[in-house]
Amino acid sequence: MNVQAKDEQYRKKYTTIPIPAGVEDGQTMRVNLGVSEVFVTFRVKPSDRFRREKEDIHSEVSISIALATLGGEIKVPGIYEDHLLKIPAGTQSHQRFRLAGKGVKRLQGSGSGDHYVHVKIKIPTKLTTEQKKLVMSLAELDKDAEEKVEGASSQTKSTDKPKEEEVGFFKKIKRALFD
């Protein structure tokens, strides 16, 4: 960072100031310029991707229903590099995962803060006919659900045999459960 300073005789003086990693918005640093002293106040532009709380970083990631249900991995942008985040099966919306030591470097002391990734499950807004049938089959199999899904029959019992017209992933699940 180049700083223009004027002494009592109004001469211009240029210097380079090293900016330490982890400075916060509004933080002031004293810089000695030979016989003069300058106070520099930092203005840190907020990020569109990350939210900062001291040395900790928070970000959001959207995942599919399939990834949340079955588990897997997703690439998450970090402040210094991208990370591979393991999503366990049964992940819920707004669940938070901690990437230890992947936050902002500490100004005082050693180490870094943490990066917290908040998961949001994206729900499809348009389904094909086949996708709608598969979701309907899942709703009909969910015996623990307390809500009534529009169009799902509540008559299906766990002893019912799967219908032959059902295909794909859910057909395999039904066969494994009922056969």
C-alpha positions as CSV (number, residue, x, y, z in Angstrom):
1,M,0.0,0.0,0.0
2,N,1.5,3.4,-0.9
3,V,0.8,6.2,1.4
4,Q,1.4,9.9,0.7
5,A,2.4,11.8,3.9
6,K,3.2,15.4,4.3
7,D,5.5,16.7,7.0
8,E,5.6,20.2,8.5
9,Q,7.2,21.6,5.3
10,Y,4.5,19.9,3.1
11,R,6.9,17.7,1.3
12,K,5.5,14.6,-0.3
13,K,6.9,11.3,1.0
14,Y,6.0,7.9,-0.2
15,T,6.4,4.6,1.7
16,T,5.2,1.0,1.4
17,I,3.2,-0.3,4.4
18,P,2.9,-4.1,4.8
19,I,-0.7,-5.0,5.6
20,P,-0.8,-7.9,8.0
21,A,-3.2,-10.8,7.2
22,G,-6.4,-10.7,9.2
23,V,-6.9,-7.0,9.7
24,E,-10.5,-6.0,10.3
25,D,-12.5,-3.1,9.0
26,G,-11.9,0.0,11.0
27,Q,-8.7,-1.3,12.6
28,T,-6.0,1.4,13.0
29,M,-2.2,0.7,12.8
30,R,0.6,3.1,13.7
31,V,3.4,3.4,11.2
32,N,6.8,5.0,11.9
33,L,8.2,7.1,9.0
34,G,11.6,8.0,10.3
35,V,10.9,11.0,12.6
36,S,7.2,11.1,11.7
37,E,4.4,8.8,12.7
38,V,1.2,8.1,10.7
39,F,-1.9,6.3,11.8
40,V,-3.5,4.2,9.1
41,T,-7.2,3.1,9.4
42,F,-8.1,0.1,7.2
43,R,-11.3,-0.2,5.3
44,V,-12.0,-3.8,4.4
45,K,-14.6,-4.4,1.6
46,P,-17.2,-6.9,2.7
47,S,-17.2,-10.2,0.7
48,D,-20.2,-11.3,-1.4
49,R,-19.3,-15.0,-0.6
50,F,-18.2,-14.9,3.0
51,R,-19.3,-13.5,6.3
52,R,-16.7,-12.8,8.9
53,E,-16.9,-13.0,12.7
54,K,-13.4,-12.1,14.1
55,E,-11.1,-14.9,12.7
56,D,-14.0,-17.2,11.8
57,I,-15.5,-17.3,8.3
58,H,-19.1,-18.3,7.4
59,S,-20.4,-19.3,4.0
60,E,-23.4,-21.0,2.5
61,V,-23.6,-23.9,0.0
62,S,-26.6,-25.3,-1.7
63,I,-26.9,-29.0,-2.2
64,S,-29.4,-31.3,-3.9
65,I,-32.0,-33.4,-2.1
66,A,-30.1,-36.5,-3.3
67,L,-26.8,-35.4,-1.8
68,A,-28.4,-34.5,1.5
69,T,-30.2,-37.8,1.6
70,L,-27.6,-40.2,0.4
71,G,-24.4,-38.3,1.3
72,G,-21.3,-37.6,-0.8
73,E,-18.8,-34.8,-1.4
74,I,-19.0,-31.2,-2.6
75,K,-16.3,-28.7,-3.5
76,V,-16.5,-25.6,-1.2
77,P,-14.8,-22.3,-2.0
78,G,-12.5,-21.2,0.9
79,I,-10.7,-17.9,1.5
80,Y,-7.3,-19.3,0.5
81,E,-8.2,-22.4,-1.5
82,D,-11.1,-24.7,-2.2
83,H,-12.0,-27.6,0.1
84,L,-13.7,-31.0,-0.4
85,L,-16.5,-31.2,2.2
86,K,-17.9,-34.7,3.0
87,I,-21.7,-34.5,3.4
88,P,-23.0,-37.4,5.5
89,A,-26.2,-39.2,4.6
90,G,-29.2,-37.5,6.3
91,T,-27.8,-34.0,6.2
92,Q,-30.5,-31.4,7.1
93,S,-31.0,-28.0,5.7
94,H,-29.2,-25.3,7.7
95,Q,-26.9,-27.8,9.2
96,R,-23.4,-26.4,9.8
97,F,-20.0,-28.0,9.1
98,R,-16.7,-26.8,10.6
99,L,-13.5,-26.7,8.6
100,A,-11.0,-26.2,11.5
101,G,-8.2,-23.8,10.9
102,K,-9.5,-22.6,7.5
103,G,-10.6,-19.1,8.5
104,V,-8.6,-15.8,8.8
105,K,-5.1,-15.8,10.2
106,R,-4.9,-14.4,13.7
107,L,-3.3,-11.0,14.1
108,Q,-2.3,-11.7,17.7
109,G,-0.9,-15.1,18.2
110,S,-0.6,-18.1,15.8
111,G,-3.0,-20.1,13.8
112,S,-6.2,-19.3,12.0
113,G,-9.9,-19.2,12.8
114,D,-12.4,-21.7,11.4
115,H,-14.5,-21.8,8.3
116,Y,-18.2,-22.7,9.0
117,V,-20.2,-24.0,6.0
118,H,-24.0,-23.7,6.3
119,V,-25.9,-26.1,4.1
120,K,-29.1,-25.2,2.4
121,I,-31.0,-27.9,0.5
122,K,-32.2,-26.7,-2.9
123,I,-35.7,-28.0,-3.8
124,P,-36.4,-28.4,-7.5
125,T,-39.1,-26.1,-8.7
126,K,-39.9,-28.0,-11.9
127,L,-40.1,-31.8,-12.1
128,T,-40.4,-34.1,-15.0
129,T,-43.3,-36.6,-14.9
130,E,-40.8,-39.4,-14.0
131,Q,-39.2,-37.3,-11.2
132,K,-42.7,-36.5,-9.8
133,K,-43.6,-40.2,-9.7
134,L,-40.4,-41.0,-7.9
135,V,-40.9,-38.3,-5.3
136,M,-44.5,-39.5,-4.9
137,S,-43.4,-43.0,-4.3
138,L,-41.0,-41.8,-1.7
139,A,-43.8,-39.8,0.0
140,E,-46.0,-42.9,0.0
141,L,-43.3,-45.0,1.6
142,D,-42.6,-42.5,4.4
143,K,-44.6,-43.9,7.3
144,D,-43.1,-41.5,9.8
145,A,-44.3,-38.4,8.1
146,E,-46.9,-36.5,10.0
147,E,-47.9,-34.3,7.0
148,K,-50.1,-35.3,4.1
149,V,-48.4,-34.9,0.7
150,E,-50.7,-33.6,-2.1
151,G,-51.6,-36.5,-4.3
152,A,-50.0,-39.2,-2.2
153,S,-52.1,-42.1,-1.2
154,S,-52.2,-42.8,2.6
155,Q,-53.5,-46.3,2.0
156,T,-50.1,-47.8,1.1
157,K,-49.0,-50.3,3.8
158,S,-45.5,-51.6,4.3
159,T,-46.8,-55.1,3.4
160,D,-48.0,-54.0,0.0
161,K,-46.0,-55.4,-3.0
162,P,-44.4,-52.9,-5.3
163,K,-46.2,-52.1,-8.6
164,E,-44.6,-53.4,-11.8
165,E,-44.8,-50.0,-13.5
166,E,-42.5,-48.4,-10.9
167,V,-39.0,-48.1,-12.3
168,G,-35.4,-47.1,-11.4
169,F,-33.9,-46.3,-8.0
170,F,-37.1,-46.4,-5.9
171,K,-38.2,-49.7,-7.5
172,K,-34.9,-51.2,-6.2
173,I,-35.5,-49.7,-2.8
174,K,-39.1,-51.1,-2.6
175,R,-37.9,-54.5,-3.7
176,A,-35.2,-54.5,-1.1
177,L,-37.7,-53.5,1.6
178,F,-40.7,-55.7,0.6
179,D,-39.3,-58.8,-1.1
